[in-house]
Amino acid sequence: MAQSQGWARRYFKAFCKGFFVAVPVAVTFLDRVACVARVEGASMQ
């Protein structure tokens, strides 16, 4: 039982690390894409 709990804890730690790395990257990427789409949409009008 203790072994499976350690596995879950390790998995949770890895998930949190990946989450904290992925969120800023995703926000930056989506911000760039939204900005480009907004500029192109304004120039097309």
C-alpha positions as CSV (number, residue, x, y, z in Angstrom):
1,M,0.0,0.0,0.0
2,A,2.8,2.4,0.9
3,Q,4.5,1.8,-2.5
4,S,1.4,2.7,-4.4
5,Q,1.0,5.9,-2.3
6,G,4.6,6.9,-3.1
7,W,3.9,6.4,-6.8
8,A,0.8,8.6,-6.5
9,R,2.8,11.3,-4.7
10,R,5.6,11.2,-7.3
11,Y,3.0,11.3,-10.1
12,F,1.3,14.3,-8.4
13,K,4.6,16.1,-8.1
14,A,5.5,15.6,-11.7
15,F,2.0,16.7,-12.7
16,C,2.4,19.9,-10.7
17,K,5.8,20.7,-12.2
18,G,4.5,20.2,-15.7
19,F,1.4,22.2,-14.9
20,F,3.4,25.2,-13.6
21,V,5.6,25.1,-16.7
22,A,2.8,24.5,-19.2
23,V,0.4,27.3,-17.9
24,P,2.7,30.3,-18.7
25,V,3.7,28.8,-22.0
26,A,0.1,28.2,-23.0
27,V,-1.0,31.7,-21.8
28,T,1.9,33.3,-23.8
29,F,1.1,31.3,-26.9
30,L,-2.6,32.0,-26.8
31,D,-2.0,35.7,-26.1
32,R,0.3,35.8,-29.2
33,V,-2.3,34.0,-31.4
34,A,-5.2,36.1,-30.2
35,C,-3.2,39.3,-30.8
36,V,-2.3,38.2,-34.4
37,A,-5.9,37.2,-35.1
38,R,-7.2,40.5,-33.7
39,V,-4.8,42.5,-35.9
40,E,-5.5,40.5,-39.0
41,G,-9.3,40.8,-38.3
42,A,-9.0,44.6,-37.9
43,S,-7.0,45.0,-41.2
44,M,-9.5,42.9,-43.1
45,Q,-12.4,45.1,-42.2
